[in-house]
Amino acid sequence: MYLRPANTAAHCALWALIRDGLRNRDLPAPDALDEDIDYQASWAHPDLVLGQICNLPYRAQFRDRVTLVAAMDYDLPGCAPGYYNSVFIVNRDSHLSDLRHLRGRRMAASALLSQSGYGAAQQWGADQGFVFASPLITGSHAASIKAVATGAADFASIDAQTWWMAQQDDPLTGQVRVIGTTPASPCMTLITRKEQNPAPYLAAVTDAIAALPETHRQMLGLRGVVALPPAAYDIALPPDP
């Protein structure tokens, strides 16, 4: 989910370690990551070895169709291990400075089935007693940042890990500013196909992260993985816009 040109080598190195760990545990694993398959198709694939899923599509569509392995831990500020949140961004020149000012404003959302780009913001709004209506669907966090930077939307909710990466290579982040954060929820979560024992997958991933060279670990911002209880995913689905 976080593959970018700058960190491709680090992701590939991590996969090579996971792959070898799975094979050492008599589990099949492909030589390389599949960078072309549609993510929805990958999660539903009957031969899925390992995938990374956002908790909203997991809760909404895949909970009974896959095996939960563990949540990624990127050591994000204000988040417990295995959790993440999103940052609310507005245009650098916007007068908006308080999250309460977002009520009635135009939201840019990466996708309706994105927890970080849509669900977390609606969760925050629900806690305040309202919903964000008629969001501008952009297709990606990068496009949402652009929408706020160019004035096409008043604000957006950006995955905190994506925001950390974007600040390193997306100049448009200089055109926006953060005014707050959403509630935290389970971070990007590793899954495999249905009716598998998650233990050897978790062990292979844990060992791989421990063996990953420090330069790659820093590039990914990855601290580890956490096997969260299934109840951690018992979060109400966001409302339709």
Protein Blocks (a to p, Z undefined) as FASTA:
>chain_A
ZZcfklmmmmmmmmmmmmmmmmmnopacdfbdcfkbcfklmmmpmklfbdcddfklmmmm
mmmmcccfbdcdehighiaehiacddddddfkbcbfbfklmgopacddfbfkbfklmmmm
mmmmmmnopacehiacehiaklmmmmmmnopafbdcddfklmmmmmmmpmklmmgccfbd
cdddddddddddehiafklmmmmmmmmmmmpcfklmmmnopabdcdddfklmmccddddZ
Z
